Amino acid sequence: MNRTGGWNLSDMRRPRIPLAPALLWLLAAVLAVRQAAHTLSLPPERRLTDLETWLGTDGVLHLPGSLYDGDAHGKPFSGTPFAGLVLRPFTSAAEETLGVLWTIGTLLIVAAVGVLVARSVTATSSRRARLLAAPVLISLMVVSLPVRGTLSLGQLSLLPVLLVLPACLAREPGRGAGVAAGLAMALQPVMLLFAPFLWLTGKRTAALTSAGTFAAGTALAWAALPKDSLAYWVHHVAGAGLERAPDALANQSLHGLLLRAGLHGAAEYTALAVLALPLLWFGTRRAVAYARDGQAVLGAVLVGCVVVAVSPVSWQHQQLWILLAAAGRLGKGRSDRLVWPLIVAAVMLFDSEQLLPGRLHAVRMIADNAPLILAVAAAVAVPFLVRGSADWVATTPELAPNERAPGRRIPLLPRTLRVLSRPNLFLELILIRVGYSFYSFIRASVPDQRATAESHGRDVIGLERFLHIDVEHALNHLAARTDWLKAFTGFFYETFHFLVPLSLLAWLYIKRPAQYRSARTVLCVGTATGLIGFWLYPLAPPRLMPGFDYIDTAHGVQDLNNPDFGALTKLSNQYAAMPSLHVGWALWCGLVIFALAPYLWMRLAGLLYPLTTTFVVMATANHYILDAVGGVAVITIGFAVQYALTGRSAFAAPDDTMPPKPPEQDNQPISRKLLFARQTR
């Protein structure tokens, strides 16, 4: 309302929704819809497989009859008798309708967990952080292994997480929160560990209410299903052994690890007690300490990680607590803070083969048991910060000067993202590993269109002949009939493509951190642009072009009449020839060496390296010369994008971007200036 008593249109405008949070919420929604569609489109034998075990001919849970006798396929119900009572209302539900509702309900649970955790973690943060946290967390959960497993299996495992969180996160939880936590314990008995946690954090009403609710629900199940309750609690010892074999790799608990190690019987029980009891003691103490420090999410998550470790079985769909452990705060600098969340995300987003490929026994042991290792480490070992720590607020890294040329929008990045100091090494290694995984995945996912790729190959050869630059055939046959050249080009092609760029990145990281960040940006943008080229323009390399007499000097003779070309195509898509990232990466290496090397002979070698690479890729019949031109183009785009983002050359030293310092004399105190003047008279 204005001064005259009227209403201004500006007063009636709705508050603006920031663009970044809106886009992140849109991304979360798209990912959720994608996961739901994928689950519901699976064949019946792979869709909601655990849900199917209690969808019998007589309705849900094979009622009437025993829950734990198994169905026609020999799969018994694995939940508690109380869960059987909860699921009774679904007895007459249609299978397809139940599957759709179950999937939607699971995604709503994920969204609710994300909102609760994000609100608690960012309670004292800026409004922007609060708006960004929830969609980011929900997106991570939707694509994580626990949620994907829950969606495909049709499990109740996410519901106990949601039910127990309000009692853990509220400062003074009411009886309703205690009842919800008790229901979680009745559905998943190992969640009883949250009762002492609530008691020790001063939430005694919630602790007593939750324990009472668990006892009431369990007693009700005993009264309604006495035989099933006896089978569950006595014969199966709280449900142990009702699902798959507990020594399966998917069981990420201490019990499963010991069984896989070959321990059984009394020896295994003794070892389990020796490991589990200290974990329970120290993990609960740490959780209580962090909860009392005002980090409610971290406290609850640490108890959840203990639950994962000490449960008889902790299947993939029960490990959401591990992903939520990313809420813990570590490190002094901003880049250091990203290391722990990235480690957690990598373990919970990728399976063991994607996480650590390799056949060494030690590597496989770490990769196969990574979720359990992470849960135990979070519970008792990772030194999370307390709020009173001097490092609670991350130190600000060295930033570029906040200057823009008049009338220009360059640099596009805000100053807070134009960092000049050395990044965290472990963070860089994680990003390189994850980036290479995406590179390999996208390159291997390029549409395998042989006819289109060969047609493009004929077009490229025709254009080169028209321009009189078709030199690949002559170079290829020269290498094929010259033994030493054939050996050299094969060795060069197989060896230096990754070795030289990684070596240069390591040198830049150690010696030139500011240039490292810029050069890394150039390489990443160029590679991403190249992947787009692979997808949009599938191109058969010369060695796979029938009728043109090219010789594959690096891999040997290929059977072009075989659509699979032998075992070679199992390694990667063979139609990703345009652009040549061999040449693009080599050009990047050459320019880095030429710009930053201290000696003339090194600079000349830098110029020679991309030229040699271009010769090699044509001599081995892996690329056309136009592919090399494409490689030059994508790296040029990388340099242009880097300059637009930072406003400086990729090879500029920090001193080159800093404003000149005033003369030393001008910075001296007045008394020192007077003394200097007297001495010069």
N, C-alpha and C positions, 0 to 999 in steps of 0.2 A: 504494500500500500504506500502511495506517495504522500507528500505533505498535504495535498488538497483533499485527501481522503479517498482518492480513486485508486484503482488497481493498475499497476504496470504489467505489461506482458512479460517482462523479465522476471517478475515475481512468480509467475505461473509456470515458468519453464521447469521441466523435470531436470534433476541433477544429471550431469553428463556421466556416462559410463566410460571409464578409461578404455582405450583401444586394446592395450596389451592383455588385461584380464578378460575382456570379451573374447579375444582370439583364443586365449588359453582355455576358457570354458567351452568354446566351440570345438577345439581340439579334443578335449575330454569327452564331449558328447559324441563326436565322430568315432573315437576309439571305442567307446562303449557300444555304439551301434554295430561297429565292425565286429567286435568280439561276440556280441549276441547273435548276429547273422551267421558268423562262422560256426558257432556252437550248434545252432538249430539246423544248419545245412549239412552237418556231419551225417554219415550213414548210421542207421539205427544201432549197429553193434558198437559204435564209437561215441554215441551221443548220450549224455547223462547216464553213464553206465552204472554208477552206484545207485542212482535213482531207480533204474530199471530193476535192480535186485529186489525192491519191495513193491513193484508193480506186477502183481500176479494176476491170475485169472479171476480170483475172488476179490480183487481190489488191492489197495495199498497194504503193504506189510503182510501179505498172504493171510489176511484175517478172514475167517477164524483160523486158529492154529498157532503154533509156536513161532516166535520171532527168530529163533536161532537154530532152527532145524535146517534152514537152507531152502532154496527154491528148486525148480527143476534143473537149474544149471549148477546147483551146488554152492550158491552164494548166500550165506546167511546175512541177516540184518546186522549191522555193526554198531548201531547206536545204543544208547541206554534204554532200559524199559520206559523211562519217563519220555524219551524222544518218541518211542512207539505210541505212547498215549497222545502226545502232541500231534502226531501225524494221522491219528485215527480219522479226523474230519475229512481227510482227503481220500477216504476209501473208495468213494464212488466217482472220483474225478476222472475225466477222460485223459488218456495218456498225452495226447498232443497239447491239449489245453494246459495241463499241469506242467509240461516241459517249458512252454512259453512263459507262464506265470513264474515258474521257478527261476528261469534265467533273468527275467526282469527284476524279480525280487532280490536276487543276488547282486545285481548291478546297483540297485537302490541302497543295499547294505554297504557296498563299497563307497558310494557317494556320501552316505551318512558318516562312515568312519573317517573319510577324508576331511569333511567339514569339521567334525569334532576335534580331530588331531590338529588341523591347521589353525583353528581358532585358539586352541590352548597354547600352541607353540609360539604364535605371533601376537599373543595378548599384549605384550609391551612393545611391539614393533610399530613401524609406520603403517599408515593406512594402505599404502601401495603394497607393502609386504603381505598384509592380511588379505588383500584382494588376489594376489598372485599365488599364495601358498596352496589354497584348497584345490584349484584346478590342476596345478602341477602334481600334487600328491595323488589326486584321483587318477590322472593320466598314467602315472607310474604304476599304481596299483592295478589298473585295468589290464595293462600289458605284462604284469609280473607273472611269474610261474605259479604262485599260490592262487591268484584269482583265475588264471586260465585253467588251472587244474580243477578248481571248484566248479567253474562253469561247465567244463566237459564231463565231470563226474556226477554233478548234481548232488553236492554235499551241503551239510549244515554248518560247516566248519567256520565260516565267517560270522555267523550270527552270534556265537559266544563272545567274539571280540567286540562286536558292537554293544552287546548287553553289559559287559563289564566296564567299558570305558567311562560312562557317566559317573559311576561311583569313584573311579580313580582320578578323574580330572576335576571334579567339582571340589571347591574348598570345603563346603559343608553339605555333603550329599544327603538327601532325604531318604525316607524309607522306600520310596519308589525306585531310586537308584540301587538300593540294597536288594530289593526284590528282583530287579533285572539281573544283577550280578549273581544272585542265587539261582535264577533260571539258567544262566550260562553254566554254572557249576553242575546243575542237574543234567544238562545236555552233554557236557564234557567234564567228567569228574576231575581231571587233573587241574582244572581251573580253580579248584579249592585252594590252591596256593595263594590266590588273591585275597582270601579271607584274613590270614595273618598279616599280609601286607597292608590291608585296610586298617586293621587293628593297630599296627605299629606306627602308622602315619596319623593316628589320632582320630580316624573316622570309625569309631567303635560302634556307633549305631548301625552304619552300613555293614560293618563286618558281621555283627550279630544277626542282622536281618538277612544277609546273604546266606549265612550258615543255616539259619532257621528255614529259609525258603528251600535250600537244597535238601534239608532233612525232610521237610513236608512233601516236596515233590517226589523224592525217592520212596518215602513211606506210602504215598498214594499209588506209585507204580507197584510196590510190593503187594498192596491190597488188591489192586486190579489184575496184576499179572504175576502171581506168586512164583509159578514155575519158571517163567522167563527171568524174573529177578534173581532167583536162585542160580539159574544158569549163567547169568551175566556176572553177578558179583562174586559167586563162589567158584563155580566150575571154570569160568574164564577169567577170574581174577580181574575184575573191573574192565572186562571186554578185551583183554589181551588175547591175540590170536584169532579174533573173529574176522579180520580182513585178510589181506594177502600175507605171504610169509614174512615174518618180522625181520628176517635177515636180508630182505630185498634192498637194493640200493636206494630205492625211493624213501625208505624209512630213515630219516635223518635224526635219529635219537642215539643216545649213548648205548642203549640196549641193542639197537640195530647194528651199530658200529662194532660192538664186542662180538655179536654173533657172526658178522662178516669176517672178523679176525680169527674165527675158529674156536672161540670159547663157548662152552655149553654147560648146563647144569650148575652145580655148586660153585665151580670156578667162575662162571660168568656172573652169577648173582653176587659173589664176593667182590669181584672187580667192579660191578655196577654200583654196589654200595660205597666202595672206596672212592669212586669218582663222583657219584651223585650227591652224597651227603655234604661234602665240602662245597660243591656247587650250589646246593640249596642254601647253605649257611651264608656264604660270602655273597652270592647273588642277591639274596633277599636283603641283606644288610646294605649293600650298595644301592639297591632300588629304593629302600626307605630313606637313605641319606640324600639321594638326588630329589626324591619327592619332597622331603622337608626343606630342601634348598629352593623350592619353588619351580622345579622342573617336573611337573606332574606327568607329562607324556613320557619322558625318559624313565621315570620310576616305574610306570606301568609296563613300558616296553621291556625293561630288564627282567621283570617278573615273567613276562611272556616268553622271553628268550630262555629263561630257566625252564619254563613249561615245555618248550620244544625239546630241550635237551634231556629232561628226565622222564618224559612220557614213555610208556612202553613202545608206542609207535607214533611217529611224527611224519605223516605223509606230506607230500608237497602242498596239498590244499590246506594244511594246518600251520604253515610257516609264515603267515602274514606278519607276525610280530617281528621277524628278522628284518623285513623291509622297513617297518616303522622305526627300527633302530637308527635310521638315518637322521632322526631328530637330535641325536647327541651332537654336542658342539666340541670340536677339536681345533687345534692350531692357533697360531698367532696372526697370520696374514690372511687376506681375503682368498687367495688361491689355495692356501693350506686348508681352509674350511671346506673346500669342495672335495678333498681326497676321500674322507670317510663316506659321505653320501654316494660318491661314485663307486667305491668298492662295494657298498651294500647293494646299490642298484645293479651293478654288473653281476653279482652273485645271484640276485633274485630275478634277473631278466633273461639270463642266458643259461642254457644247460651246460653240463660239465664239458662236453666236447667243444662247444663254442667258447667257453670260458678259458680253458687251457688245453689247446690241442696238443697231442703228443702221446707217445706210447711208453714213455719211461714210467716205471712202477711208482716212483715217488710223486711224479707229476699227476698221474692218474689218481693216486690216493688223495692228494690235496683237492683236485678238481671234483672228484666224486663225492667228497665229504665236505665241500666248501660251505654249504648252509649250516651244518652242525658246528664247524670250526668258527664260523662267524657268530653264531648264537652264543657259544661258550665264551668267545673273546669279548663280546659285548657285555655279557653278564658279569664277568669277573676280572677282565684284564684291561680293556680299552680305557685310557685315562681321560674320561670326559671332564670338561671344565665345570667348575662351580661358579655360581653367579658372582661371588666375591673375588674371583681371580682377576689379576691385572690384565690377563689376556682375553677376558670375556668379550670386550670390544676389539674387533680385529684391527691390527695396524694398517694404515693406509699405505699402499705401495707408491713407488715413485711414478708420477704421472707426467705426461707430456704437457707443455705449456698450453694454456687455454686461450689460443689466439686463432682468429679467422681472418682471411683476407677480405677486404671490403667488398660487399656485394656477392660473396661466394658462400656456398653452403658446405664447402669442404673445410675441415673433415666432418664426415657424417656421424661418427661415433662421438658420444659425449666424453668429456675429459676423464670421467671415472673409469671408462673402459679402454682408454689409451694409455696402457701401463708400459713403463720402460724397464722396470726391474725384472730380475730373473724369476720365472715362474717356478712353482713347486715341481721337482723332478718326478716324484711318484705320480702326480696328477698328469704330467705330460706323457708318461709311459702308459697310463691307463687310457688316455685319449688316443694315443697312437694305436694301441691294441684294439680299442673299440672302433676307431676309424678304419683300420684295416679290415676288421670283420665286416663292416658295412660295405667297404669297397669290394671285397670278395663276393659278398652276397649279391650286390647289385650287378656286378660284372657277370656273375654266373646266372643271374635272372634275366639277362637280355634275351628278348624273344629269339628263339632258335629257328630262324627262317632261312633255310638253306637256299631256296630258290631266289628269294629277295636279295640275300647276301651275295649270291653269285651274279645276279643281274646288276647289282651295284658295282661289283668287281669289274664286270665287262664295261660298265660306263666309265669307271675310273681309268681303266687301261685305254679305252678309246680316247678319252680326253687327253691323257698323257701323250699318246701317239700324235694327236692333233697338234699338241704344243711342242712336240719333239723333246720331251723330257722323260720318256720311258726307258730309264737306265737300269731298272731293277733286273731285267732278264740277263743283261750282259754281266752285271756284277754277280748275280747269283751263279751263273755258270763258271765265271772266273773262280769263285770261291770253291765250287764243287770239284773242279779239276786240279786245284792247288791244295795239296794236303795241309801244308802249314797254315795257309789262309783259312781253310775250312776249320781246322782245330782252333785257331785264334778267334774267329768270329763266333764259333759255338761257345767257347769259354767266356768270351766277352758278353755275349747275349745272356747267358745263364747266370753270370756272377755279379756284374756291376750295377744292374738295374736297381736293386735294393741296397747293396753295400755302400755305394757312394752317397746317395741321399741321406741315409741314416748316419753315416760318418760325419757328413757336413752338419747335420742337425745337432749331433753331439758336440762338435767343435763350437758351433755358434752358441749353444746353450752355456758352455763353460766360459768361452772367451768374449762373446758378444751378445749378452742377453737381450738388449733392445733390438738388435738386428735379427736375433733368433725369432722373436715374436712376429716381426713383419715378414721375414722369409717363410716362416711356417704358414702364415696366412696366404701368401702367394701360392705355395704348393698345394694347400688344401682347396683353395678356390679353383685352381687349374685342374686338379684331379676331379673335383665334383663336376666341373664343366665337361671334362672328358667322359664321365659316366653318362651324362645326358646325351652326348654324341653317340656313345655305344648303343643307347636305347633307341634313339631316333633314326639312326642310319646304320643298320647291321651291314657289315661289309666283310666278305670273304677275303682273307689275306692271299697273296700270290701263291703260296704253297698249297692252298686248298682250291685253286681255280682249275677245273678240268679243261684240258685241251690247250693249255698255254705253256706247257713244258717247263714249269718251275720245279726246282728240286729243294726239298726240305732238308737242308744240311744240318740242322740242329737236332731234329727229332727222328730223322730217318724217313724212309719211304712210307707214305700214307696210302691206304686203299681208298681211292676216291669213289669207288663203286659201292662202298659200305657207308650207309648214311651216318653211322656212328664214328667213322674214321678210327676204329680201334679203341684202345683204352685212353687215348690222349684226351678225348673230349670229356672224360670224366673229371678232369682237373679243372677246367673252366670253359666258358663259352668261347668257341673258336672264331666267332664272327664279330668280335669286338676289336676291329682293326683301325677304325677311324674315330678319333684321332690317335696318333701314336704317343702314348704316355711314356714309352721308352725315350723318345726324342724330347718330349715336353719336360720330363724330369731331368734329362741330361742337360737341356738348355738352362734350366733353373740352377743346376749344379755349376755349370760353366760360368754363369753370370755371378753367382756367389763367390766362386774362386777368383774370378777376374776383378771383382770389386773390392774384395777384402784380403786377398793374399798379400803377404809382405814382400815377396820377391817376384822379379820379372818372369823367371822361368815357370813359376807356379801360375802366373796369370796366363802365360801362353799355353800351358797345359790345360787350363780351364777353358780357353777358347777351342782347343783341339778336341776336348772330350765330347761335346755335342756333335761335332762333325764326324768323329769316329763312330759314335752311336748311330748316326744316320746311315753311314756306310754299312754298318753291321746289320741293321734291321732289314736293309734291302738285300745284302749279300746272302742272308739266311732265308730270304723269301718270306719274311714275316710282315713286311709293310711295303706300301708304295711310297713314292716320294711325296705324293699329295697327303698321305697320312702324316709324314713328317711336318708338312706345312700346317696340318691341323694341330699337331702337338705344339708347334710354335705359337699358334693362335690362342690355345687355351691357357698357356702360361702368360701370354701377353694380357689376356683378360684377368688373370690372377694379379698381375702387377697393377693393372688399372683399378681393380676393386680395392686392393690394399691401399693405394694412394687416396682413393675416394674416402675410405674409412678413417685413415689416420692423418691425411694431409701432409705426408712426408715420404721421401724415398724409402724403399725397403732396405736400403743399405746405409741410410743416414745414421750417424752416431748420435747419442743423446745430446752432446754438446752442440751439434749442428742445428738442433731445433730449439735450444734454449735462447732466450733473449740475452744480449751481451750484458755482462756484469759491469757496473760502474767502476771507474778507476779506484784503486785501493785507497788513494789519499782521500777521496770523497767519503769513504766509509769510516774514516778514523775519527775518534772523538776530537772536539775542538781543542782540548789541551794538547793533544799530540800534533795537531796542525800548527799551533803556535810554536811549539818546540821545534818542529821541522823548519818553520820560517826563520827562527832565530839562528839556527845552525847554518842556514844557507846565506846569511848576510855577509 
